[in-house]
Amino acid sequence: MASIKFVICGFLIIFLAAIGSVGAERQFKVGDHLGWHEPAPNNTAFYNQWAAKNRFQIGDSLVFEYQNDSVLTVEKEDYYNCDSKDPIISFNNGRSIINLERAGPSYFISGTDNHCENGQRLIVEVMSQHPPHQISADAPSPSPLISAPPEAFSAEAPSPAHARVRAHSHSSGVSVSAIPASILMPLSATLAIVLLLAP
């Protein structure tokens, strides 16, 4: 009887581990160990070179770590003009996590004066999971998939500059949220222990 419990527990752990790894999203720390800051004058293409070395997929997330700065999600035109006046999303909390939820380009700039002009800007190209569908000219445009985490609007951070979501007719393809730790493996381990200890 005990050997059947061991076999069942083993299969349960393997099955849950396989399920957990199928849709494994990845986190990318923007700029790797350098983080998000104004690049050196001779290295203004740093962030787009960093992005070119990575492959981003739907479900992945970007982690921006910075001090005395900000990160803004902007439209393409605002990216190229370094226009920080009307961002889609704005953060200045020192560590911002942005989930990539749509295929195509997403645009990010610093909101600090002259940082964007000096190279602190980033284009991330998110790969499509499936071949793109043909969209007719008569089809309505999809609604934006932009959301801010509940903690962005907590009493500790009431400032609209901390996190501001703007109603917008074009979606940037990103959402911002805290990423919870996976509970799948601890849950399966607990279940396996309970099965093993059961009479």
Order of alpha helices (4+ residues) and beta strands (2+ residues): alpha-beta-alpha-beta-beta-beta-alpha-beta-beta-beta-beta-beta-alpha
